[in-house]
Amino acid sequence: MGTFNDIINSDKPVLVDFSAEWCGPCKMMAPVLKQLKDQLGDTATIIKIDVDKNPQAAGAYAVQSVPTLIIFKNGQIKWRQSGVVPMEHLKQLLQQNI
């Protein structure tokens, strides 16, 4: 696995879940993201970033609250939202960027 910058500069969409261990809603996103990964397979990359362990990544994208979900493609932010997001909505967003 490459660096964070390598990953988000991919030509396939990358969903980054900025989360934290202490965050209740973040725990709700975990099964949603697993299900999404199962459905999308290799067409998209889904990674989780712990803001407490990676403050520089969180700071670089001004992540103020967790969970914050950001979709990147070729290093560009295509979409971002804070809070719990339904799986179908995320799937649709990722498929639009494939």
LODRENTOR-489716 format. One record per atom (N, C-alpha, C): x, y, z; residue in one letter; atom name. Coordinates in Angstrom, 1 decimal, always signed. Atoms other than C-alpha are relative to their C-alpha. Layout:
REM LODRENTOR-489716
+--------+--------+--------+---------+-------+
|   east |  north |     up | residuo | atomo |
+--------+--------+--------+---------+-------+
|      X |      Y |      Z |       A |    CA |
...
+--------+--------+--------+---------+-------+
END
This chain:
REM LODRENTOR-489716
+--------+--------+--------+---------+-------+
|   east |  north |     up | residuo | atomo |
+--------+--------+--------+---------+-------+
|   +0.8 |   -1.2 |   +0.0 |       M |     N |
|   +0.0 |   +0.0 |   +0.0 |       M |    CA |
|   +0.9 |   +1.2 |   +0.0 |       M |     C |
|   -0.8 |   -1.2 |   +0.1 |       G |     N |
|   +1.4 |   +3.4 |   -1.0 |       G |    CA |
|   -0.4 |   +1.0 |   +1.1 |       G |     C |
|   +0.3 |   -1.1 |   -1.0 |       T |     N |
|   +1.3 |   +6.7 |   +0.9 |       T |    CA |
|   -1.4 |   +0.5 |   -0.3 |       T |     C |
|   +1.4 |   -0.6 |   +0.2 |       F |     N |
|   -2.0 |   +8.6 |   +1.4 |       F |    CA |
|   -0.1 |   +0.7 |   -1.3 |       F |     C |
|   +0.0 |   -0.8 |   +1.3 |       N |     N |
|   -1.1 |  +10.9 |   -1.5 |       N |    CA |
|   +0.0 |   -1.0 |   -1.2 |       N |     C |
|   +0.0 |   +1.0 |   +1.1 |       D |     N |
|   -0.4 |   +7.9 |   -3.8 |       D |    CA |
|   -1.4 |   -0.6 |   -0.2 |       D |     C |
|   +1.3 |   +0.6 |   +0.1 |       I |     N |
|   -3.7 |   +6.4 |   -2.9 |       I |    CA |
|   -1.1 |   +0.9 |   -0.6 |       I |     C |
|   +1.1 |   -0.9 |   +0.4 |       I |     N |
|   -5.9 |   +9.5 |   -3.4 |       I |    CA |
|   +0.3 |   +0.5 |   -1.5 |       I |     C |
|   -0.3 |   -0.4 |   +1.4 |       N |     N |
|   -4.1 |  +10.2 |   -6.8 |       N |    CA |
|   -0.3 |   -1.1 |   -1.0 |       N |     C |
|   +0.4 |   +1.1 |   +0.9 |       S |     N |
|   -5.5 |   +7.0 |   -8.2 |       S |    CA |
|   -1.0 |   +0.5 |   -1.0 |       S |     C |
|   +1.1 |   -0.4 |   +1.0 |       D |     N |
|   -7.6 |   +7.2 |  -11.4 |       D |    CA |
|   -1.3 |   -0.7 |   +0.3 |       D |     C |
|   +1.3 |   +0.5 |   -0.4 |       K |     N |
|  -10.3 |   +5.2 |   -9.7 |       K |    CA |
|   -0.4 |   +0.7 |   +1.3 |       K |     C |
|   +0.4 |   -0.8 |   -1.1 |       P |     N |
|  -12.4 |   +6.8 |   -7.0 |       P |    CA |
|   +0.5 |   -0.6 |   +1.3 |       P |     C |
|   -0.5 |   +0.5 |   -1.3 |       V |     N |
|  -11.1 |   +6.6 |   -3.4 |       V |    CA |
|   -0.9 |   +0.7 |   +1.0 |       V |     C |
|   +0.8 |   -0.5 |   -1.1 |       L |     N |
|  -13.5 |   +7.0 |   -0.5 |       L |    CA |
|   +0.8 |   +0.0 |   +1.3 |       L |     C |
|   -0.7 |   -0.1 |   -1.2 |       V |     N |
|  -11.7 |   +8.2 |   +2.6 |       V |    CA |
|   -1.0 |   +0.3 |   +1.2 |       V |     C |
|   +0.9 |   -0.1 |   -1.1 |       D |     N |
|  -13.5 |   +7.7 |   +5.9 |       D |    CA |
|   +0.9 |   +0.6 |   +1.2 |       D |     C |
|   -0.8 |   -0.5 |   -1.1 |       F |     N |
|  -11.9 |  +10.1 |   +8.5 |       F |    CA |
|   -0.8 |   -0.2 |   +1.2 |       F |     C |
|   +0.7 |   +0.5 |   -1.1 |       S |     N |
|  -12.9 |   +8.6 |  +11.8 |       S |    CA |
|   +0.8 |   +0.0 |   +1.3 |       S |     C |
|   -0.7 |   +0.1 |   -1.2 |       A |     N |
|  -11.9 |   +8.1 |  +15.4 |       A |    CA |
|   -0.6 |   -1.1 |   +0.9 |       A |     C |
|   +0.4 |   +1.1 |   -0.8 |       E |     N |
|  -12.1 |   +5.3 |  +17.9 |       E |    CA |
|   -1.1 |   +0.3 |   +1.0 |       E |     C |
|   +1.0 |   -0.4 |   -1.0 |       W |     N |
|  -14.2 |   +7.3 |  +20.4 |       W |    CA |
|   -1.3 |   +0.5 |   -0.6 |       W |     C |
|   +1.2 |   -0.6 |   +0.7 |       C |     N |
|  -16.8 |   +8.3 |  +17.8 |       C |    CA |
|   -1.1 |   -1.0 |   -0.3 |       C |     C |
|   +1.1 |   +1.0 |   +0.2 |       G |     N |
|  -20.1 |   +6.5 |  +18.0 |       G |    CA |
|   -0.5 |   -0.1 |   -1.5 |       G |     C |
|   +0.5 |   +0.1 |   +1.4 |       P |     N |
|  -21.4 |   +7.4 |  +14.5 |       P |    CA |
|   +1.0 |   -0.6 |   -1.0 |       P |     C |
|   -1.1 |   +0.6 |   +0.8 |       C |     N |
|  -18.0 |   +6.3 |  +13.1 |       C |    CA |
|   -0.2 |   -1.5 |   +0.0 |       C |     C |
|   +0.2 |   +1.4 |   -0.2 |       K |     N |
|  -18.7 |   +2.8 |  +14.4 |       K |    CA |
|   -1.2 |   -0.5 |   -0.9 |       K |     C |
|   +1.2 |   +0.3 |   +0.8 |       M |     N |
|  -22.1 |   +2.9 |  +12.5 |       M |    CA |
|   +0.5 |   -0.1 |   -1.5 |       M |     C |
|   -0.4 |   +0.0 |   +1.4 |       M |     N |
|  -20.2 |   +3.6 |   +9.2 |       M |    CA |
|   +0.8 |   -1.3 |   -0.3 |       M |     C |
|   -0.9 |   +1.2 |   +0.3 |       A |     N |
|  -17.9 |   +0.5 |   +9.5 |       A |    CA |
|   -0.7 |   -1.1 |   -0.8 |       A |     C |
|   +0.7 |   +1.0 |   +0.8 |       P |     N |
|  -20.5 |   -2.1 |   +8.4 |       P |    CA |
|   -0.5 |   +0.5 |   -1.4 |       P |     C |
|   +0.5 |   -0.6 |   +1.3 |       V |     N |
|  -21.8 |   +0.3 |   +5.7 |       V |    CA |
|   +1.1 |   +0.0 |   -1.0 |       V |     C |
|   -1.1 |   -0.1 |   +1.0 |       L |     N |
|  -18.3 |   +0.7 |   +4.2 |       L |    CA |
|   +0.4 |   -1.4 |   -0.4 |       L |     C |
|   -0.3 |   +1.4 |   +0.4 |       K |     N |
|  -17.7 |   -3.1 |   +4.4 |       K |    CA |
|   -0.9 |   -0.5 |   -1.1 |       K |     C |
|   +1.0 |   +0.4 |   +1.0 |       Q |     N |
|  -20.9 |   -3.7 |   +2.5 |       Q |    CA |
|   +0.2 |   +0.6 |   -1.3 |       Q |     C |
|   -0.3 |   -0.8 |   +1.2 |       L |     N |
|  -20.0 |   -1.0 |   +0.0 |       L |    CA |
|   +1.2 |   -0.6 |   -0.7 |       L |     C |
|   -1.2 |   +0.6 |   +0.6 |       K |     N |
|  -16.6 |   -2.6 |   -0.6 |       K |    CA |
|   -0.3 |   -1.3 |   -0.6 |       K |     C |
|   +0.4 |   +1.3 |   +0.6 |       D |     N |
|  -18.2 |   -6.0 |   -1.1 |       D |    CA |
|   -0.7 |   +0.2 |   -1.3 |       D |     C |
|   +0.8 |   -0.2 |   +1.2 |       Q |     N |
|  -20.5 |   -4.6 |   -3.7 |       Q |    CA |
|   +0.8 |   +0.6 |   -1.2 |       Q |     C |
|   -0.7 |   -0.7 |   +1.1 |       L |     N |
|  -18.0 |   -2.4 |   -5.6 |       L |    CA |
|   +1.3 |   -0.7 |   -0.4 |       L |     C |
|   -1.2 |   +0.7 |   +0.3 |       G |     N |
|  -15.0 |   -4.7 |   -5.4 |       G |    CA |
|   +1.2 |   +0.9 |   -0.3 |       G |     C |
|   -1.2 |   -0.8 |   +0.3 |       D |     N |
|  -11.9 |   -3.3 |   -7.1 |       D |    CA |
|   -0.3 |   +1.3 |   -0.8 |       D |     C |
|   +0.2 |   -1.2 |   +0.7 |       T |     N |
|  -13.7 |   -0.5 |   -8.9 |       T |    CA |
|   +0.2 |   +1.3 |   +0.8 |       T |     C |
|   -0.2 |   -1.1 |   -0.8 |       A |     N |
|  -13.2 |   +1.8 |   -6.0 |       A |    CA |
|   +0.9 |   -0.4 |   +1.2 |       A |     C |
|   -0.8 |   +0.2 |   -1.2 |       T |     N |
|  -10.8 |   +2.1 |   -3.0 |       T |    CA |
|   -0.7 |   +0.6 |   +1.2 |       T |     C |
|   +0.6 |   -0.6 |   -1.2 |       I |     N |
|  -12.1 |   +2.6 |   +0.5 |       I |    CA |
|   +1.0 |   -0.1 |   +1.1 |       I |     C |
|   -0.9 |   +0.1 |   -1.1 |       I |     N |
|   -9.8 |   +3.5 |   +3.3 |       I |    CA |
|   -0.5 |   +0.8 |   +1.2 |       I |     C |
|   +0.4 |   -0.7 |   -1.3 |       K |     N |
|  -10.2 |   +4.6 |   +6.9 |       K |    CA |
|   +1.2 |   +0.7 |   +0.6 |       K |     C |
|   -1.1 |   -0.8 |   -0.7 |       I |     N |
|   -8.1 |   +7.3 |   +8.5 |       I |    CA |
|   -0.4 |   +0.4 |   +1.4 |       I |     C |
|   +0.3 |   -0.4 |   -1.4 |       D |     N |
|   -8.0 |   +7.6 |  +12.3 |       D |    CA |
|   +0.6 |   +1.4 |   +0.2 |       D |     C |
|   -0.5 |   -1.4 |   -0.1 |       V |     N |
|   -7.8 |  +11.4 |  +12.8 |       V |    CA |
|   +1.0 |   +0.2 |   +1.2 |       V |     C |
|   -0.9 |   -0.1 |   -1.1 |       D |     N |
|   -6.1 |  +10.9 |  +16.2 |       D |    CA |
|   +1.4 |   -0.5 |   -0.3 |       D |     C |
|   -1.3 |   +0.5 |   +0.4 |       K |     N |
|   -3.3 |   +8.8 |  +14.6 |       K |    CA |
|   +0.6 |   +0.7 |   -1.2 |       K |     C |
|   -0.5 |   -0.6 |   +1.2 |       N |     N |
|   -3.0 |  +10.8 |  +11.4 |       N |    CA |
|   -0.5 |   +1.5 |   +0.0 |       N |     C |
|   +0.5 |   -1.4 |   +0.0 |       P |     N |
|   -3.6 |  +14.5 |  +12.4 |       P |    CA |
|   +0.4 |   +0.8 |   -1.2 |       P |     C |
|   -0.5 |   -0.7 |   +1.2 |       Q |     N |
|   -1.6 |  +15.7 |   +9.4 |       Q |    CA |
|   -1.0 |   -0.2 |   -1.2 |       Q |     C |
|   +0.9 |   +0.2 |   +1.1 |       A |     N |
|   -4.0 |  +14.1 |   +6.9 |       A |    CA |
|   -1.3 |   +0.7 |   +0.3 |       A |     C |
|   +1.2 |   -0.7 |   -0.4 |       A |     N |
|   -7.0 |  +15.4 |   +8.9 |       A |    CA |
|   +0.1 |   +1.5 |   -0.2 |       A |     C |
|   -0.2 |   -1.4 |   +0.1 |       G |     N |
|   -5.5 |  +18.8 |   +9.0 |       G |    CA |
|   +0.1 |   +0.5 |   -1.4 |       G |     C |
|   -0.1 |   -0.4 |   +1.4 |       A |     N |
|   -4.7 |  +18.9 |   +5.3 |       A |    CA |
|   -1.3 |   +0.2 |   -0.6 |       A |     C |
|   +1.4 |   -0.1 |   +0.6 |       Y |     N |
|   -8.4 |  +18.5 |   +4.5 |       Y |    CA |
|   -1.0 |   +0.7 |   +0.9 |       Y |     C |
|   +0.9 |   -0.7 |   -0.9 |       A |     N |
|   -9.7 |  +20.6 |   +7.4 |       A |    CA |
|   -1.1 |   -0.8 |   +0.5 |       A |     C |
|   +1.1 |   +0.9 |   -0.6 |       V |     N |
|  -11.6 |  +17.7 |   +8.9 |       V |    CA |
|   -0.2 |   +0.5 |   +1.4 |       V |     C |
|   +0.4 |   -0.6 |   -1.3 |       Q |     N |
|  -13.4 |  +19.3 |  +11.9 |       Q |    CA |
|   -0.8 |   -1.0 |   +0.8 |       Q |     C |
|   +0.8 |   +0.9 |   -0.8 |       S |     N |
|  -15.8 |  +16.5 |  +12.8 |       S |    CA |
|   +0.1 |   -1.4 |   -0.7 |       S |     C |
|   -0.1 |   +1.4 |   +0.5 |       V |     N |
|  -15.9 |  +12.7 |  +12.4 |       V |    CA |
|   -1.4 |   -0.6 |   +0.2 |       V |     C |
|   -0.7 |   +0.3 |   +1.3 |       P |     N |
|  -17.0 |  +10.9 |  +10.5 |       P |    CA |
|   -0.1 |   +1.1 |   -1.0 |       P |     C |
|   +0.1 |   -0.8 |   +1.2 |       T |     N |
|  -16.1 |  +13.0 |   +7.5 |       T |    CA |
|   +0.4 |   -1.0 |   -1.1 |       T |     C |
|   -0.3 |   +0.9 |   +1.1 |       L |     N |
|  -16.2 |  +11.1 |   +4.2 |       L |    CA |
|   +0.3 |   +0.9 |   -1.2 |       L |     C |
|   -0.5 |   -0.7 |   +1.1 |       I |     N |
|  -14.3 |  +12.4 |   +1.2 |       I |    CA |
|   +0.2 |   -0.9 |   -1.2 |       I |     C |
|   -0.3 |   +0.8 |   +1.2 |       I |     N |
|  -14.3 |  +11.0 |   -2.3 |       I |    CA |
|   +1.0 |   +0.8 |   -0.9 |       I |     C |
|   -1.0 |   -0.6 |   +0.9 |       F |     N |
|  -11.1 |  +11.7 |   -4.3 |       F |    CA |
|   +0.1 |   -0.8 |   -1.3 |       F |     C |
|   -0.3 |   +0.7 |   +1.3 |       K |     N |
|  -10.3 |  +10.9 |   -7.9 |       K |    CA |
|   +1.1 |   +0.9 |   -0.6 |       K |     C |
|   -1.2 |   -0.7 |   +0.5 |       N |     N |
|   -6.9 |  +11.8 |   -9.4 |       N |    CA |
|   +0.4 |   +1.2 |   +0.9 |       N |     C |
|   -0.5 |   -1.0 |   -1.0 |       G |     N |
|   -6.1 |  +13.7 |   -6.2 |       G |    CA |
|   -1.0 |   +1.2 |   +0.2 |       G |     C |
|   +1.0 |   -1.1 |   -0.1 |       Q |     N |
|   -9.2 |  +16.0 |   -6.6 |       Q |    CA |
|   -1.1 |   -0.5 |   +0.9 |       Q |     C |
|   +1.2 |   +0.3 |   -0.8 |       I |     N |
|  -12.0 |  +16.2 |   -4.1 |       I |    CA |
|   -1.2 |   +0.0 |   -0.8 |       I |     C |
|   +1.3 |   +0.1 |   +0.8 |       K |     N |
|  -15.2 |  +15.1 |   -5.9 |       K |    CA |
|   -1.2 |   +0.2 |   +0.9 |       K |     C |
|   +1.2 |   -0.1 |   -0.9 |       W |     N |
|  -17.5 |  +15.1 |   -2.8 |       W |    CA |
|   +0.5 |   -0.1 |   +1.4 |       W |     C |
|   -0.3 |   +0.3 |   -1.4 |       R |     N |
|  -17.4 |  +15.4 |   +0.9 |       R |    CA |
|   -1.2 |   +0.3 |   +0.9 |       R |     C |
|   +1.1 |   -0.2 |   -1.0 |       Q |     N |
|  -19.8 |  +15.2 |   +3.8 |       Q |    CA |
|   +0.4 |   -0.5 |   +1.3 |       Q |     C |
|   -0.2 |   +0.5 |   -1.3 |       S |     N |
|  -19.7 |  +14.9 |   +7.5 |       S |    CA |
|   -1.2 |   -0.7 |   +0.5 |       S |     C |
|   +1.2 |   +0.7 |   -0.5 |       G |     N |
|  -21.9 |  +12.5 |   +9.4 |       G |    CA |
|   -0.1 |   -1.4 |   -0.6 |       G |     C |
|   +0.3 |   +1.3 |   +0.5 |       V |     N |
|  -23.3 |   +9.1 |   +8.7 |       V |    CA |
|   -0.7 |   +0.1 |   -1.4 |       V |     C |
|   +0.5 |   -0.1 |   +1.3 |       V |     N |
|  -24.1 |   +8.6 |   +5.0 |       V |    CA |
|   -0.5 |   -1.4 |   -0.4 |       V |     C |
|   +0.6 |   +1.3 |   +0.4 |       P |     N |
|  -26.4 |   +5.8 |   +3.7 |       P |    CA |
|   +0.9 |   -0.7 |   -1.1 |       P |     C |
|   -0.8 |   +0.8 |   +1.0 |       M |     N |
|  -24.7 |   +3.0 |   +1.7 |       M |    CA |
|   -0.4 |   +0.3 |   -1.4 |       M |     C |
|   +0.5 |   -0.2 |   +1.4 |       E |     N |
|  -26.8 |   +3.5 |   -1.4 |       E |    CA |
|   +0.5 |   +1.3 |   -0.6 |       E |     C |
|   -0.4 |   -1.3 |   +0.5 |       H |     N |
|  -25.9 |   +7.2 |   -1.6 |       H |    CA |
|   +1.5 |   +0.0 |   -0.3 |       H |     C |
|   -1.4 |   +0.2 |   +0.3 |       L |     N |
|  -22.2 |   +6.4 |   -1.3 |       L |    CA |
|   +0.3 |   -0.8 |   -1.2 |       L |     C |
|   -0.2 |   +0.9 |   +1.2 |       K |     N |
|  -22.4 |   +3.7 |   -3.9 |       K |    CA |
|   -0.3 |   +0.8 |   -1.3 |       K |     C |
|   +0.3 |   -0.8 |   +1.1 |       Q |     N |
|  -24.1 |   +6.0 |   -6.3 |       Q |    CA |
|   +1.1 |   +1.1 |   -0.3 |       Q |     C |
|   -1.0 |   -1.0 |   +0.2 |       L |     N |
|  -21.5 |   +8.7 |   -5.8 |       L |    CA |
|   +1.3 |   -0.6 |   -0.5 |       L |     C |
|   -1.2 |   +0.7 |   +0.5 |       L |     N |
|  -18.6 |   +6.3 |   -6.3 |       L |    CA |
|   -0.2 |   -0.5 |   -1.4 |       L |     C |
|   +0.2 |   +0.5 |   +1.3 |       Q |     N |
|  -20.2 |   +4.8 |   -9.4 |       Q |    CA |
|   +0.0 |   +1.2 |   -1.0 |       Q |     C |
|   +0.0 |   -1.2 |   +0.9 |       Q |     N |
|  -20.6 |   +8.3 |  -10.9 |       Q |    CA |
|   +1.5 |   +0.4 |   -0.3 |       Q |     C |
|   -1.4 |   -0.4 |   +0.2 |       N |     N |
|  -16.8 |   +8.7 |  -10.5 |       N |    CA |
|   +0.9 |   -1.1 |   -0.6 |       N |     C |
|   -0.9 |   +1.2 |   +0.5 |       I |     N |
|  -15.6 |   +5.3 |  -11.8 |       I |    CA |
|   +0.3 |   +0.3 |   -1.5 |       I |     C |
+--------+--------+--------+---------+-------+
END
